[in-house]
Amino acid sequence: MAKNFILDTNVLLHDPQSIFAFGDNNVIVPIYVIEEIDTFKKDLNELGRNARQVSRYLDEFRGSQGNLCDGVKLRNGGTLRVAFTKRSIDPDMLSVHSMDNKIMAVALEARDNHPDQPAIFVTKDANLRIRADALGLTSVDFVNDEKVAVDDMYTGYAEMTVSGDLINDLYKNGEIHLELDHHGPNQYLILKNEMNPSQTALAKFAPAKGPDAVVPSMKLKDGVWGIRPRNMEQSFALDLLLNDDIKLVTLVGKAGTGKTLLAIAAGLQRTMDAQVFNKLLVSRPIFPLGKDIGFLPGDVEQKLNPWMQPIFDNVEFLMNLSRSDKKRGRGYHELIDLGVLAIEPLTYIRGRSIPNQYIIVDEAQNLTPHEVKTIITRAGDNTKIVLTGDPYQIDNPYLDTMNNGLIHVLNRFRNEKIAGHVTLTKGERSALAECASNVL
């Protein structure tokens, strides 16, 4: 039995492809949704792009498939219809949100006029789902099937119990072969001796040597720019960050796990010391924490300084500057003047081709999937991109823990040989920061 799915405005603005996500069922777009989308079409952001794409889809169907009022055929076998209604919802019950009321009225009419076809109201607005439920209307959130809950996402490493002889062979021969279902091509392993659990080995899959080939993880005795990994997760992260064959790295973790510091240290090592890359380019989305203080004076560099201060703090920490050094005016700007370090806004990255650079995008959880695609497709020859972030600290009001750009990239690149991922869980900033992250 075909179902009637009535789409709210925020569903189409979130994903214009949602029109095609309901199989061979009927998709109904209230005319009031079109009116709301029209108010976004001139915006120069993700919402504006999605609004214009929805309009293009509907206009294409109108011109080639027939009348949207009567319904047109979709490529997946379903139908699409634009509907309106003269029905009204009790104004005493819902005296505000007039446009939302009209959209729900279309859903209620679809339910009552076609009792043999279940009507389902699809919206990403939690409050609107509650109001729809109070009216006896079935309502659901729109979540793509490919999305994975953050708590269940791929961590980039796994623990295995093996024989002591196998661990000895790993270090003696430099390679062993293990079968592990559904592992990533660059996944790391914590191998524990079945007879002596205190004996462990850190290893990783090596796709260049075969799908089940495992080699020892990199040992960093001297550290990187004075930074040594403090736990196994950080060891895995540095191994990825220093591996030039891995072109895309995602690091996910709560505050204080060392994501940004490790990424910058590795970037400086590959840029200044190893000279594999010409420049370290660092950027982050601009979203304020709390109420915005308004426009900032100065040129682009001066405007970016407050947003990039966490990056500057990490760079100066790695430079190991003393108090007297800072008094003499030494700081991160020395690396900028040398052309080794560049701080750039993501706003102007569209259309560029960026070769031979080590790119770090901090706080990537505030990027939309479209924005992160724009960034990654800028990578030229011999460019490496590192995305860091915490999906539980999202400042962008149109994103959540499942549909942000960082998690989108993680899910899409999980099985790619040129990509690697590590989830960091142990805080190393300070005892206070770790306690606050856990209890607050």
N, C-alpha and C positions, 0 to 999 in steps of 0.2 A: 504494500500500500504506500503510495507516494505521500510524502509529508510536505507541509507548507512551512518554509523557513522565512520569517520576516526579519530583515536585517536593520539594525540601528545604524545611525550615522557613524559612530565611533568604530564600528567593525570595518566599514569600507575605508575610513581614513587610516585605520591601522594596517589594513592589507587589502589593496584593490583586487587581488586575486581571490579574495574570499567568495566572490560571486561564483567561482567554479569549484568551491570546496564542499558542495553538498550532494555530490553524486547525481543520481537520476531523479532527485526530488524537485519540488517547485520552490524557486527563490522569489520572494516578493520584496521589492524596494518601495517603501512609502514615498509618495511625491514630496512629502515634507523633509525627507532625508536629502532629496536632491536640492531643496532650497537651502538646507544647512550646509551642504557641501559647497554650494555656490559662494558662500561667504569666505571659504578658505582658498579658493582657486588662485588668488593673486599673491598668496604668501610665498616667500622665497625660502621655504624650509621643507622638511619631510612631509608635513601635513598638506602644504600647498601642492607638492608633486603628486601625492596620492590622490588629492581631490581632482586634479587635472586628469589623472589616469582613469579614474572612475568615470568622469564625463566622457572621455574618449571611448571607453568600452561601451557605454550606453548608447552613444551616438552611432558607433559602428553597428551595433545590433539593430538600432532603429532604421539605419539605412539599408542594411543587407538582409535582415531576417524578417522584417515585417513591422507590425504595430506593437509597441511596448505595452500598450493598454490591454491588448488581447493576449499578449504573451509570445515570446520568441523561444526557439530551441537553442539550448546550450550545447557545447561540444561534448559534454559528458553525458548527454541524454536527458538532462533535466530541462526545466523551462524557467524563464526569467520574465517577471511582470512588474511594471510600475503601477502602483495602486494609490487611490485616494478614497476618502470616505466622508460622508456627512454626519457620521455618528459622533457623538460627544461623550466625554466621561463626566460624571457628576462633579460639577465645579465646587460643591461643598466639601467633597472628599479630597480633591486635588486642585487647589485653587491656584497653584503656580506651575511652572514648567509646562507652559501651554504647548510648545512644540513636541515635547516628550509625550504629552497626553494624546496629541493627534497621531503620533507614530504608534502608540499602544492601541489607539482606537482602530487603526488599520488591522493590527494583529487580532484584536478581539472580533472584528467583523469577519476576518478570514476563518477564525475558529467557529463562529456561529453559522456562517453561510455554508461551510463545508464540514459538517460533523463527522463525515467518513474519512477525512484527511486531518491527522493531528497537526495542530498549529503550534509552532515553536518560535518564540521571540528570542532573537540572538542579539545580545548586547554585552559590551565590556564594562558597562557602568553597573557596579555592584548595587548601588541604591536603586537604580531603575529596575534591576532584577527583583529586588525586594518589593517594590511597588507593584510590579507585574504579578508577582506571586499573590499579593493581597487581593488582586482583581480576579484571581483564579486562572491566570494565564501562565502557561508553561514557559519558562525562560531559562536560557543557558548562556554561559560565557563562550566566546569564540577562541578556541585553542587549536592550533595546528597539530596534526597527529605526530609530526616529527619532533615536537618540543618535549624536552625531558625536564622533570622537576630538578631543581638545583641540588637537592639532597641526594638524588639518584644519578647525578651526572658522572661522566667519565673522569676519573682522578688522574690518569696518566701513569699509575703504578699499581702493582698487585703483589701480594705476599704468597709465597709457595714454600711448602715443606719438601725437601729433597734429601737425598743421601749425602753423607759427608764426602764420599768418593766423587760425586758429581761436582761438588763445590771445589774439591781439589783439582779436578780436571779443568774447571773453568779457569783457574789461575795458572795451571801448568800449561795448557794448550792455547789459552786465550779465546776459546770458543767451545760451546756445547750446543746441543739441540734440545729444545723443550716444546711440548705441545700444550698450548693453552687456548681454550675456546674464546673466540671473540676478542682477541687482544689487538691493540693498536700497533701499527708498524714500528713506532718508536717508543713503545711502552717500556717502563722500567719495572724491575723485579727486585723484591727483597727475598732472597733465598735463605731459608733456615734449615740447619742440620736436624734431621728427624731424631737423631740420637743425642744431640747436644744443642738444644734450642738457642743457647747463648752464642753459638757460632753462626754468623750471618755473612752474606755476601751481597753486594749491590751490583746489579747487572742490568742489561737492557737488550731488547731485541734489535738486531742489526739487519734491516731489510735488504741491504746491499749484498749480504752473504746468504740470504735465503729467508723464507717466511717464518721459519722456526729457529733461526740461528740466534744465539744469545752470547753476548760478549761482556766483559767486566765494564762497569761504569767508570768514568774518568776519576782519577784521584788527584785532588788539588792540594798538594802538600804546602805550596808557597802561597796559596790563595790568589785572589785577583784584586789588584789595587788595595792590598792590605785587608781584604775581606775574605774570610774563610767560612765555609758553610757550617752552621751550628747544628743541623739535623739532616736526616736523610732526604727530606723533601727539598731542602735548599741545595743539597748535593745534586739531586736530579735536575733542579732548575738551572744551576750553573752549567751542568753538562750540556743541556739543550742550548743555552745562551751562547756557549763557546763553540758549538758545532756548526761549522760554516755550511754543511750540507743541509741543515734544517733552515729553511727560509722563512718559516712562520712559526712563532712561539706564542702560546697563550699561557699566562700565569694568573690563576684565580686564587684568592685568599683574603682572609679578613685583615683588618688593620693591624700592622705591626709584624706581619709574617716575612717582610723583607722583599716583597715583589719588586718595588721600584728601585731600591738600593742595589739589589743583585743585577737587575737589568742594566742600570747605568754603569756599574762596575764592569760588567762584561762588555758593554758597548765601548767604554773607554779603552779596555784592553785590546779589543779587536781593531780599534781605530788608531790609537796612539802607539801602542806597543807593537802589535803584530802588523799594523798597517794593511790589513785586509780590506778595510773600507776607508773611503776618503773623509767621511764626516759622520758624526753622531748627531742625528736629528731627533729632538724630543718635543712632544706636544701633548696636549690634553684638552678635552672638551671644556668649554667655559660655562659652568653652571654654578651659581652661588649656593653656599650652605646658609639657609635661613633667608631673611629679607634682603633683597639686592640693595646696594648702596647707591645705585645709579651709574651714570656715565663717568668714565675715568678720563682725566686730561692727558695730553701728550700724544706722541707718535705711537706707532704700533708696538714698539718695544716697551715703551713706558706703560701702555695700557695692559700689556701682557704680564708685566712684572709681578703684580699681586697674585695672579693665577698660577704663575710658574714658580713661585717661591718655594714650594715643596721640592721641586726639581733642583733649584739652586742650593737648597739646604743639603740635599744628598750629595751633590757634586762637591761642595766645599768640605763635607765630612770626608769624602774619599780623598780629597787633596791634603787632608791632615794639616790644616792650617792652624797655627798657634794664635794666641791672642795678639801677640806682637805683629804677626803677619797680617792679621786683619786690620790692625791699626795703621799699617803701612799701605793699606788699600788693596791688598791682594784678595783675590776671590775668583768666582766662577767666570767673570768677564775675561780673565786671562785666556781661558780655553776658547771663548768666543772670538777674541781678537786674533788668536792663532788660526782660526778657521776650522778647529777641530769639533767644536760644539755649536749647534744651531738650535734656537728655540723659535718655533713657528706656529702660528694659529692654523687650525684645521680649516678655517673658513675659506682660505685661498688655495687649497690643494687641488681642487677640481681642474682637470686639463693638463696637469703637470706629469712629467715622466721623471722619476727619481732613481738614477742608477748609482751603484757603488756607495750606498749609504746604509748605516745601521739605524733603523727608525724605531723609536719607542713611543707608543701611544699609551699614556697613563690614564687611569680612570675610564677605561674603555667601556665600562658598563653603562655609561651615559650616552653612548652612541646608538643610533638606530641601525638595524641590519643594512639599510641602504647606504648610510654614511660609512659604515665600516667596509662595505664593498667598494665604495669610491676610494677609500684610503688604500686598500690592499691592491687594487688594480692600478695604482700609481707606481708600483714597484718596478723599477727597471732592472737591467742586468746586474747581477751580483749585489742585490739589495736584500737585506734581512729586516723583517718587521716583527716587533715584539708588542703584544697587547697585554696590559696588566689591568687588574681591577677586582672589585668585590661586588658581586651581584646583589648583596644585601644592603649596599649603600648607593642607591640610585636617587639622583637629584632631578632627573628629567621626568616631568609629570606624565609623559605619555609612554613611559616604559615600565616594565616590571621585571621580576627576577627571571622570567622565562623568555621574554621577547626582546631582550636587549642585544646589541651587536656583539658583545663579548661572548655570550653563551651561544649565540647564533653561529659564530665562527667556530667555536669549540665543537659543536655538534656536526657541522658540515665538513670540517677538516680532520675529524677523528681518524679516518682511515686513509689519509693521504701520507705518502712517504716523505714529502717535503715539509711536513708539519709535526709539531710536538706540543704536548701539554703537560702541566703539572699543577695539581691543586695543593696549596700550602695551608696547613691547618694550625701549626704551632707558632704562637707569637714569640718573637725574639726582641721586640723593641725595649720592653722593660717589664718588671713584675707587675707594676701598676697598670700599664697599658693592656697586658694580657688579662689581668683580672677584670678590668673594665669591659673588655671585649666579650668576656664570657658571662658576666653577671648583669650588665646593664641592658 
